[in-house]
Amino acid sequence: MAARSRITWATILRIGLALPGTEVGTAWRSPALKVRGRMFAVIPTHRSAEPRSLCVCIPFRDRDDLLAADPGTYYIEEHYLEYPCVLVRLDRVHPDALRDLLRMGWTFESKKPPLKPKRKAIPSRSASRR
């Protein structure tokens, strides 16, 4: 069996940026892919996630299917249970499956209304007079 190529953030970027409207950003101070301001993939920062994992936003029913089909590749931790996402072990996922998973996440988030950009707080006049 041929060795799989090591999936890195650069691999994830290459796949993700091929999807229309994908932007690179951050979420929880971690590298993320977004569409219309909505995150669809992120390097997880919660301590329960295994190293070399990726968190992808997908519908709960799709998460359940992935967990049942390949628990060695896809997993979930208690912290993430209430969120529509799945964790994926980058050392176990096939590049074609990762491509499909990122498209699934992109589709899931792109159907939602765009997020409005965060507005920077403008100091009130009374605060500027102090």
PyMOL commands that set and color helices and strands:
alter all, ss='L'
color gray80, all
select helices_A, chain A and resi 9-16+60-69+78-80+95-110+125-128
alter helices_A, ss='H'
color red, helices_A
select strands_A, chain A and resi 22-27+30-35+38-42+53-57+74-75+85-89
alter strands_A, ss='S'
color yellow, strands_A
deselect
rebuild
show_as cartoon
